[in-house]
């Protein structure tokens, strides 16, 4: 690996634990992501100095997250792996998977909890708070669905307009902005 690639792979591994994946999986993904050619498990193990079994487990996890795709090369029986090179596609896939794995089960639990008849005043208060959480998550998932339908170039333009849109809406009185607290 070149120093540039080594730095990226190392950083991705360190950040992996903060993103909910282990360091090894983060490094495997980073190496595949920056590779100009699909890589096989032996190439990955050699480049990262990981055991073949560690690489195999990492590749299975990355496939389950839909972050790498299996590919076969003509005349070669080995399995090769590649990652989408488009950062927007990677972001969308990660967001969809996190939603499927984390947000949807939480919404399901909240919906069921809100159908319950409160047995006490503390349950009523708990349900009230759960309703607020449910409504916020529902609003965010609806917004997420709308954003997911946008083309990447449109989404980038929208994101770049962020502060300008906020100022326009403030000027027209359409929104109020909270004062920032530096606690």
N, C-alpha and C positions, 0 to 999 in steps of 0.2 A: 504494500500500500504506500502511496505517496504521503508525505507529511500532511497535505491538505485533506486527503481522504481519512487518514488516521485521526486527525483532529475532529472531523465531523463524526466519525464512527464512535470515538471516545465520548464526545459530548452527548450524542444520542443515547448511548448506553447509560450515562449518568442521569439524563433527563427521564429515561424510561421509567425509573422507579417513581418519579413524581407524577407520571402519567398513568400509573397503574399497570405497567408491564415490567418484567424483570430486566436487568441490565443486559443480559445475554441476548434476549429477544430484540431489544432496542438496537444493539450493535449489529445483529444479523440483518435487521430491516435496513438500517442505514447503509450497510455495505451493498445490499441488493439495490437499494434506491439509487445510489450514485454510480453503479456499475453500468458501463455502456453496453454490456452483453449480459444475457442471462447467465446465472451461476448455478453450479450443481453443489450438492451438500459437501462433497470432498473439497472443492475449491474454497467454500466458505469456511470450513473447519481449518484448512491450512492457513488461510489469510488471517483469521482471527485467533488462531492457536487454541481452538475449542475442541472438545471431544466430538466425535461424529454423532454420538447419541444426543448430546446437548444441542447440536445443530438440528438434528431431526425433530426433536421436541419443539424447538423454537420455530422451525418451519411449519409445523402442524398448527401452532398457535397463530402464526401470521396468516396461514390459509383460513383458519376459522374466523379471523377478523376481516378476511377478504382484502388484505393488504399486499399479498403476493399471489401470483398466479403460476401454476405448474405449466411447464412447456416441455415438449419433446423436440429434439433437434434431429433432422434426418441422419440416419446412419449411426446414431448414438443411443444406446439403451438407457442411459442415465436420465434422471429427472432434473430439469433445470427450472430455476425460479427467477421471476422478474417482477418488478414493481411498476405501477403506473408512473410515468415521468412527470405527469401533470399534477402540480401541487394542489390545484382545486379539486381534482378527482380524489386525491388522497384525503384531503380535508372532508369532503362529502362522505366518503366511505367511513372514515372514523366517526363522524357525527352520526351517521345512520346506525352504526354498530353500537355506539354508546347509548343512543336512544333506545334501541331494541333491548339492550342488556340491562340498562339502568333506569331510564325514564319510564318506559312502558310498565315494568313491574311495579314501580312506585305509584303510578297513576291507577293501576288496577287495585292495589291495596287501598289507596285513598278512596276510590269509588265504593269499594266494599265497606269500608269503615263509615262512610257517609250514609250508607243505607241502614246502618244499625240504629236502633232506638236507644238514645242515651239512657243509661241506668242511673245516672246521678248528675248533679250540677257540674262536677268536675269533668264528667264525660261530655256534657253539653259544651263546655268551654273547649275541651280538647277537639271536639268535632268542628267547632267554629274555626279554630286555628287550622285544622286539617283542610277545611273548605277553602280557606285563604291560600294555602299551599297548593291545593288541587287546582284552583282557578288560575293561579299564576303559572303553574306548569302547563295547563291546557292552553293558555294564551301563548306561552313560549313555543309550544309544539306547533300550534297553528301558524305562528310567525315563521318557524323553522320550515314548515311545509311550503310556505309561500316563497321563501328564500331558496329552497332546494330546486324550485322550478326555474329559477333564473339562469340564464347563460353566464358562464364565468366572467366574460367581459362586461356584461351588464352589472353583475354583482360587484365587480371591482370598481366600476364607475360610481355605483351607489355608495359603496364604502368610502370612497374618496370624497364624496359630497357630505359626509356625516356632519361635520361642524357647520357647514354652510346651511344645511337643511335645518339644523337646530336653531341657528340664528334667525333664519327666516320665520320659523314657527314662533319663536319668542317675540319677534317684532310684530307679528300679526295677532299676538295674544292667544295663539292656539295651544301653546304649552307653557308651563312654568317649570323652571329649572331649580332644583334644590341647591342651596348653598353648600359648598364643599366644607366638610368638617375635617380638620387635621388633628384628630385625637391622638 
